[in-house]
Amino acid sequence: MIETDALIVGAGPVGLFQVFQLGLLEISAHVVDSLPHPGGQCMELYPDKPIYDIPGTPRTTGRALVTSLLEQIKPFKPSFHLGQEVSTLAQQADGRFLVETSRGTAFITKTIFIAAGVGAFQPRRLKIDGLDVFEHRQLFHHAGDPADFAGKQVLVVGGDAPAIEWAMRVAGTARSVTLLHRRDVLQAPPDVLARFKSLCDAKALSFQVGQVTGIQANGEKLQAARITDVNGETAPLPLDTLFVLQGLSPKLGPVAHWGLDMERKQLQVDTEKFSTSTPGIFAVGDINTYSGKRKLILSGFHEATLAAFGASEIVYPGQKTLLQYTTTSPKLHKLLGVDSPLSDD
């Protein structure tokens, strides 16, 4: 059982900034996310697309923004529990919440912050009988370290930029790489498509149009995928590793059954503390709704700030939470591990 002041559900930009705002108020946090890495939608859907509306940052990318946020929260040493979903929640007699995840991790927490965006992201899977038993051994739904697949025959299923870019990255180490898509039209920026075509022309990897309609296995080893082409002809393609990178599908999941007030699959909150209908449970970012709501990252940052102050009243009952500024507060400088500026003499 892990005891904590705060549990954040969701490690996207708003969830990461929630860690920072809680840290400034000396509230420690654990973070749970269904994805195997922090970053949420930014890392999965548009890691390298430009973002222009982050205050004070004329241009950034999803990847760069997440990297900056992770650097910003380092002083507060949050604990991440990735690749798992919150499955159950029960309020205890003392007001705290007992939370368990799909991997059996259990928390007892004073406050909960739901920063799950549009829901927990689930990979779009191939509906092939017997395939799922190879997951995490030969079947993967997220890119990893290309070095782990050196000398292997790799099949990548997908037709957008993440699948294409991963196929190109792993081509440098794998024995062979095939990108499979159901159509002959790929969706990616022109420069990505140009590099992909160049590698195909150089025989560094290959592109095939068709769909996986079956598998061949020998006991616990996946040996080949059966590929059906546009003419309806089926043939086996030998492989050691199968990556299915067909995008993600958000699902609200167990949050829908926690008894919180909802409107169109979004959590209703107040605009003072961004508390849900259950005191102690807050919702920030795209998962919440209120009059005038705008689904913007910067709006989520604002919500996380006020939610942190709301949580402080629960974590430190009876204590007045003072508003301090990172520009002038020696206390905040100490928490952040930075030197206080010298006074002018």
C-alpha positions in Angstrom: 0.0 0.0 0.0 1.4 3.3 -1.1 0.4 6.3 1.0 0.4 9.7 -0.6 -1.0 13.2 -0.4 -2.1 13.2 -4.0 -2.6 10.8 -6.8 -2.7 12.1 -10.4 -4.4 10.1 -13.0 -2.9 11.0 -16.3 0.7 12.0 -17.3 -0.1 14.4 -20.1 1.1 18.0 -20.0 -1.7 19.1 -17.6 -1.0 16.1 -15.3 2.7 17.0 -15.3 2.0 20.6 -14.5 -0.3 19.5 -11.7 2.8 17.8 -10.1 4.6 21.2 -10.3 1.8 23.2 -8.7 1.3 20.6 -5.9 5.0 20.6 -5.3 5.1 24.4 -4.7 2.6 23.8 -2.0 4.7 20.9 -0.5 2.2 18.2 -1.6 3.9 15.1 -2.8 2.3 13.2 -5.7 2.2 9.8 -7.5 1.2 9.7 -11.2 -0.6 6.8 -13.0 -0.9 6.6 -16.7 -2.1 3.9 -19.1 0.7 4.7 -21.6 4.3 3.3 -21.1 5.7 6.8 -21.0 4.8 10.3 -19.8 3.3 12.8 -22.3 -0.2 11.7 -23.1 -1.6 12.9 -26.4 1.4 15.1 -27.1 3.8 12.2 -27.3 1.4 9.7 -28.9 -0.4 11.8 -31.5 1.7 14.8 -32.4 5.2 14.6 -30.8 6.9 16.6 -33.6 4.1 18.8 -34.7 4.5 22.5 -33.9 2.5 24.1 -31.0 2.2 27.9 -31.1 -0.1 28.7 -28.1 2.0 28.0 -25.0 2.5 31.3 -23.2 6.0 32.7 -23.6 7.0 30.0 -26.1 6.5 31.2 -29.7 7.0 27.6 -31.1 7.5 24.2 -29.5 6.5 20.6 -30.2 4.7 18.0 -28.1 8.0 16.2 -27.4 9.8 19.4 -26.4 6.9 20.6 -24.2 6.8 17.3 -22.3 10.6 17.3 -22.0 10.4 20.8 -20.4 7.6 19.8 -18.1 9.5 16.7 -16.9 12.6 18.9 -16.2 10.4 21.4 -14.4 9.1 18.8 -11.9 12.4 17.1 -11.1 12.8 19.0 -7.8 9.6 17.4 -6.5 10.6 13.8 -7.4 7.2 12.4 -8.4 6.7 8.7 -8.7 5.4 7.4 -12.0 3.4 4.2 -12.4 3.1 3.8 -16.1 1.5 1.2 -18.4 -1.4 0.7 -15.9 -4.9 2.1 -15.5 -6.8 3.0 -12.3 -9.4 0.2 -12.0 -11.1 0.8 -8.6 -11.7 3.6 -6.2 -13.4 3.5 -2.8 -13.6 6.3 -0.2 -12.6 5.2 3.3 -14.0 6.1 6.6 -11.3 8.7 7.3 -12.1 10.5 4.0 -9.1 9.2 2.1 -9.4 7.1 -1.1 -8.3 3.6 -1.7 -7.2 3.3 -5.4 -6.1 0.2 -7.2 -4.7 -0.2 -10.7 -4.9 -2.8 -13.4 -1.4 -4.1 -12.3 -2.4 -4.4 -8.7 -0.7 -1.3 -7.4 -2.7 0.1 -4.4 -2.7 3.6 -3.1 -4.3 5.3 -0.1 -4.5 9.0 -0.9 -5.9 12.2 0.5 -6.7 13.7 -2.9 -7.1 12.6 -6.5 -6.5 14.7 -9.7 -8.1 13.3 -12.8 -6.1 14.6 -15.7 -6.9 11.9 -18.2 -7.6 14.1 -21.2 -10.3 12.4 -23.3 -9.8 9.1 -21.5 -7.2 6.4 -21.1 -5.6 5.7 -24.4 -5.8 2.2 -25.7 -3.9 0.9 -28.8 -6.0 -0.1 -31.8 -5.4 -3.8 -32.0 -5.5 -6.4 -34.7 -8.5 -8.7 -34.3 -6.6 -12.0 -34.9 -7.3 -15.1 -32.9 -4.4 -16.2 -30.7 -2.3 -13.0 -31.4 -2.6 -11.3 -28.0 -0.7 -14.1 -26.2 2.5 -12.8 -27.8 2.1 -9.3 -26.4 5.3 -7.9 -24.8 7.3 -10.8 -26.2 6.9 -10.5 -30.0 3.9 -8.2 -30.3 4.2 -4.5 -29.4 1.8 -1.5 -29.6 4.4 1.2 -28.7 7.8 1.9 -30.2 10.8 1.1 -28.1 14.6 1.1 -28.3 15.7 0.1 -31.9 18.7 -1.7 -30.4 16.4 -4.2 -28.8 15.4 -5.5 -32.3 18.8 -5.8 -33.9 19.1 -8.6 -36.3 15.4 -9.4 -36.2 12.7 -9.5 -39.0 10.3 -6.8 -38.1 6.8 -6.1 -39.4 5.3 -2.7 -38.7 1.5 -2.3 -39.3 0.3 1.2 -39.7 0.1 4.0 -42.2 0.7 7.3 -40.4 3.7 9.2 -39.3 4.4 7.3 -36.0 4.4 3.9 -37.8 6.5 5.3 -40.7 9.1 6.9 -38.5 9.4 3.9 -36.3 9.9 1.6 -39.4 12.7 4.0 -40.5 14.3 4.1 -37.1 14.4 0.3 -36.6 15.6 -0.3 -40.2 19.0 0.8 -39.0 19.4 -2.2 -36.7 16.9 -4.9 -37.8 17.7 -7.6 -40.3 14.6 -6.7 -42.3 11.7 -4.2 -41.9 8.4 -4.3 -43.7 5.8 -1.5 -43.3 2.3 -2.9 -44.0 -0.8 -0.7 -44.6 -4.2 -1.5 -45.9 -3.9 1.3 -48.6 -1.2 2.5 -50.8 -1.6 6.1 -49.4 0.5 7.0 -46.3 -0.3 9.9 -44.1 2.8 11.9 -43.0 4.6 15.2 -43.6 6.2 15.4 -47.0 9.8 15.3 -45.6 8.9 12.0 -43.7 7.5 10.5 -46.8 10.5 11.6 -48.9 12.9 9.9 -46.4 10.8 6.8 -46.3 10.8 6.5 -50.2 14.5 7.0 -50.2 15.0 4.1 -47.8 12.6 1.9 -49.8 14.5 2.7 -53.0 17.8 1.8 -51.2 16.2 -1.5 -50.1 16.8 -0.6 -46.5 13.1 -1.4 -45.8 10.0 -2.4 -47.8 6.4 -1.3 -48.1 3.5 -3.7 -48.7 -0.2 -3.0 -49.2 -2.5 -5.5 -47.4 -3.8 -6.6 -44.1 -2.9 -9.2 -41.5 -5.6 -11.8 -41.6 -3.9 -14.6 -39.6 -0.8 -15.8 -37.9 1.5 -18.8 -37.9 3.0 -20.0 -34.6 5.0 -22.9 -33.3 4.1 -23.3 -29.7 5.0 -20.1 -27.9 6.8 -18.6 -30.8 5.2 -16.4 -33.4 6.7 -17.3 -36.8 4.8 -15.4 -39.5 1.9 -13.2 -40.2 -0.5 -14.2 -43.0 -0.9 -11.1 -45.3 -3.9 -10.7 -47.6 -3.2 -8.3 -50.5 -5.6 -6.1 -52.4 -6.3 -9.0 -54.9 -7.4 -11.3 -52.1 -4.4 -13.5 -52.2 -2.8 -14.6 -48.9 0.8 -15.5 -48.2 2.9 -15.8 -45.0 5.4 -13.1 -44.1 8.1 -14.5 -41.7 8.8 -12.3 -38.7 10.4 -12.2 -35.3 8.6 -9.0 -34.1 5.3 -7.4 -34.9 4.5 -3.8 -34.2 0.9 -2.7 -34.5 1.0 1.1 -34.6 -2.5 1.9 -35.9 -3.1 4.8 -33.5 -4.9 5.1 -30.1 -8.5 5.1 -29.1 -9.4 6.9 -25.9 -11.8 5.2 -23.4 -13.2 6.8 -20.4 -13.0 3.5 -18.5 -13.7 3.0 -14.8 -14.0 6.8 -14.2 -17.5 6.6 -15.6 -18.5 4.4 -12.7 -17.1 6.4 -9.8 -20.3 8.2 -9.1 -19.1 11.6 -10.1 -21.4 14.0 -11.8 -20.9 13.9 -15.6 -22.1 15.6 -18.7 -21.5 14.0 -22.1 -18.7 11.8 -20.7 -17.0 14.8 -19.1 -16.7 15.5 -15.4 -18.6 18.5 -14.0 -16.4 20.8 -11.9 -16.7 24.1 -10.1 -14.4 26.9 -11.3 -13.1 27.9 -7.9 -11.1 24.7 -7.1 -12.0 22.5 -10.1 -13.4 20.0 -7.7 -15.8 17.3 -8.9 -19.0 16.4 -7.1 -16.9 14.4 -4.6 -14.8 16.5 -2.3 -11.1 15.5 -2.6 -11.4 14.5 -6.3 -10.4 17.2 -8.8 -10.6 17.1 -12.6 -8.3 19.2 -14.8 -7.8 19.4 -18.5 -9.9 18.0 -21.3 -11.7 15.5 -19.0 -13.7 18.3 -17.3 -16.5 20.5 -18.3 -17.9 23.9 -17.1 -19.5 27.0 -18.5 -17.1 28.6 -20.9 -14.7 25.6 -21.0 -12.0 25.7 -23.7 -10.0 22.6 -24.5 -6.6 24.2 -24.5 -3.4 23.1 -22.8 -3.0 26.6 -21.3 -6.5 26.3 -19.8 -5.5 23.1 -18.2 -2.5 24.7 -16.6 -4.8 27.4 -15.0 -7.1 24.7 -13.8 -4.2 22.7 -12.3 -3.1 25.8 -10.3 -6.4 26.4 -8.7 -7.0 22.7 -8.1 -3.7 22.5 -6.2 -4.8 25.3 -3.8 -8.1 23.5 -3.3 -6.2 20.3 -2.4 -4.0 22.2 0.1 -7.1 22.8 2.3 -7.5 19.0 2.5 -3.9 18.0 2.9 -3.2 20.7 5.5 -6.6 21.3 7.2 -6.8 24.4 9.3 -3.7 26.0 7.7 -3.9 29.1 5.6 -2.3 28.6 2.2 -0.4 31.7 1.3 0.1 32.8 -2.3 3.9 33.0 -2.9 5.8 34.0 -6.0 8.7 32.0 -7.5 10.4 35.3 -8.3 10.7 36.4 -4.7 9.9 33.6 -2.3 13.0 32.1 -0.5 10.8 29.1 0.5 9.9 28.4 -3.1 13.5 28.8 -4.2 14.5 26.2 -1.6 11.8 23.8 -2.8 13.0 24.3 -6.4 16.6 23.9 -5.5 17.6 27.3 -6.9 19.6 30.2 -5.3 17.6 33.2 -4.1 18.6 36.3 -6.0 20.9 38.7 -4.2 19.3 41.9 -3.0 20.5 45.1 -4.5 23.0 47.0 -2.3 
